[in-house]
Amino acid sequence: MIHEAMARVLDNVDTVIVGKRATVELLLAAMLCEGHVLIEDVPGIGKTTLAKAVARSAGCTFSRLQFTPDLLPSDVTGISFFNQKKQEFEFRPGPVMSQILLADEINRATPRTQSALLEAMQERQITVDGVTYPLPRPFLVLATQNPIELEGTFPLPEAQVDRFLIKIALGYPTEAEENEILLRFEREDPLERLQPVMQAEDWLTLRDAVRQVRVEASVREYVVRIVRATREHSAVMLGASPRGTLALYHMAQALAAIRGRDFVLPDDVKYLAPFVLGHRILISSQTRLRGRRPEQILAEVVESVPVPVEQ
């Protein structure tokens, strides 16, 4: 059931996004876990187009919010205002009251505005003037940030970064893919005629089905050992949290289901580790001065943990 549904969404998104099927697969796995995604890449790669294509294919409501230094928390959550005609206060919802929210260039907003998303991302609700409003389900934040621009940006705090289920990058297309992009967008934008292939309510059913994917005890222990190894590596100052353990576990279930299996393989865990744990570890300053990156350290960590084999 999950495999067929995700195949339809992947094929639909493929009509707009060229050559990024593996990345879209990761994004759909995150949606099945109802987790949030951080996309870090240079401008013009297609981050916004990807978010729109996935939202439209999935049948979900979509909002885009451009983060800027003067953006206020109320611009994200919404405001309560006094309606003089009705002589009472009314709530005007902000862009966060949608099923998929594209937080574009999230690191350009001040920490105060960034933190307005924390409650929404973790609790699936917002609180305005002491009143709590539940968010529509499923709820997913797709946040983008530019890795090369530092001027006028505010780095995301570790507490917020940890709330993103995965961190991905699209990367530049190959020569053949770039040529295909020119042909595909030559006369019209294929996004404009993209039709949904699912309903938003289906995602909640599929999310529950994903949790039924079988994880053997040896594979579960493999997940735990990898995460714990990030806390013990000499180059790591702050390892992945238990939230990271849960994220890797559930993402492995979702990926197995997307690929048509009702059980998780150790290879699923190994493949997902960089996307789930890469942004959750903090390497020491001395390690950074030596020119080493978190991705390299995580690769060492994963290779150091023995892979379980069938007896």
Summary of the structure (lengths in Angstrom):
residues: 311
radius of gyration: 20.2
end to end distance: 30.5
largest distance: 73.9
contacts: 958
relative contact order: 0.15
helix: 48%
strand: 17%
